[in-house]
Amino acid sequence: MMKSVRVWDPLVRLFHWLLVVCFTLNAFVLDDDSPAHEYVGYAVLALVVVRLVWGVIGPVNARFSSFPPSLTAAMRHLEKIARGIPDQTVSHNPLGALMIYNLLATMLALGLTGHLLVQPGFHDSDILEELHELLSAWGVFSVVVHVAAVVFESRRTGVNLIKAMLTGNKDISDARGSDKIAEEQA
């Protein structure tokens, strides 16, 4: 039996989808030297700053404390995957948490290096330009891995994670126990 649990609030979902649009525009559509690329880059920076603040003051499932980065937990999660042990989490699973921190850091670094590239004294910096391009490539790679993992985890756990990021509600097996779900939401 599945239980619908409110996981992601409107701000988290809006941030997510706006970031998808902005990153896609800058990585694949807009010319790197265009003013639009620069403005979209600033939008990415603003989105990340808002998300960082919301990760501290927002509702419980938006807070970084609800999905702390943990290599140990990520390794345990990988072990469960390898052993075919199904597990569901209300918020991000441990691997997903690491990916979220990676993506936030990557977007922040992309925005900061992009900002520096339009400043006098840095505009012609080949090293900074290479770093910005490397971060962009890393961002694309990370997004591809993120999307593949979302599809994989959706199939593995039976929880439609894309639907959850659209609606804010995650359908979680009631077999997990109402007490555990309530504990994770508290």
MOUR-V864599 format. One record per residue. N is the residue number from 1. NEAR is the number of other ideal C-beta (glycine too) atoms within 12 Angstrom. Layout:
n = <N & N>
near = <NEAR & NEAR>
This chain:
n = <1 & 2 & 3 & 4 & 5 & 6 & 7 & 8 & 9 & 10 & 11 & 12 & 13 & 14 & 15 & 16 & 17 & 18 & 19 & 20 & 21 & 22 & 23 & 24 & 25 & 26 & 27 & 28 & 29 & 30 & 31 & 32 & 33 & 34 & 35 & 36 & 37 & 38 & 39 & 40 & 41 & 42 & 43 & 44 & 45 & 46 & 47 & 48 & 49 & 50 & 51 & 52 & 53 & 54 & 55 & 56 & 57 & 58 & 59 & 60 & 61 & 62 & 63 & 64 & 65 & 66 & 67 & 68 & 69 & 70 & 71 & 72 & 73 & 74 & 75 & 76 & 77 & 78 & 79 & 80 & 81 & 82 & 83 & 84 & 85 & 86 & 87 & 88 & 89 & 90 & 91 & 92 & 93 & 94 & 95 & 96 & 97 & 98 & 99 & 100 & 101 & 102 & 103 & 104 & 105 & 106 & 107 & 108 & 109 & 110 & 111 & 112 & 113 & 114 & 115 & 116 & 117 & 118 & 119 & 120 & 121 & 122 & 123 & 124 & 125 & 126 & 127 & 128 & 129 & 130 & 131 & 132 & 133 & 134 & 135 & 136 & 137 & 138 & 139 & 140 & 141 & 142 & 143 & 144 & 145 & 146 & 147 & 148 & 149 & 150 & 151 & 152 & 153 & 154 & 155 & 156 & 157 & 158 & 159 & 160 & 161 & 162 & 163 & 164 & 165 & 166 & 167 & 168 & 169 & 170 & 171 & 172 & 173 & 174 & 175 & 176 & 177 & 178 & 179 & 180 & 181 & 182 & 183 & 184 & 185 & 186>
near = <12 & 19 & 23 & 20 & 30 & 25 & 37 & 36 & 26 & 21 & 22 & 34 & 28 & 22 & 34 & 36 & 20 & 24 & 38 & 27 & 20 & 33 & 39 & 20 & 23 & 35 & 33 & 18 & 15 & 24 & 14 & 23 & 14 & 15 & 13 & 17 & 29 & 26 & 20 & 31 & 38 & 23 & 27 & 41 & 29 & 22 & 32 & 33 & 21 & 26 & 34 & 24 & 17 & 27 & 31 & 16 & 16 & 23 & 22 & 26 & 31 & 33 & 25 & 25 & 18 & 29 & 32 & 19 & 23 & 19 & 15 & 13 & 22 & 25 & 15 & 19 & 31 & 19 & 16 & 22 & 22 & 11 & 12 & 10 & 14 & 20 & 27 & 35 & 34 & 34 & 33 & 42 & 36 & 29 & 33 & 36 & 29 & 28 & 30 & 37 & 28 & 26 & 36 & 34 & 22 & 33 & 43 & 27 & 27 & 42 & 36 & 25 & 30 & 39 & 23 & 25 & 30 & 26 & 15 & 9 & 10 & 19 & 16 & 13 & 18 & 12 & 14 & 24 & 21 & 14 & 22 & 32 & 21 & 18 & 33 & 32 & 17 & 24 & 38 & 23 & 19 & 28 & 28 & 18 & 22 & 33 & 22 & 17 & 32 & 29 & 17 & 18 & 32 & 23 & 16 & 24 & 31 & 20 & 34 & 23 & 34 & 22 & 19 & 33 & 30 & 19 & 19 & 24 & 24 & 37 & 26 & 34 & 23 & 16 & 16 & 27 & 16 & 17 & 11 & 20 & 27 & 15 & 15 & 26 & 24 & 14>
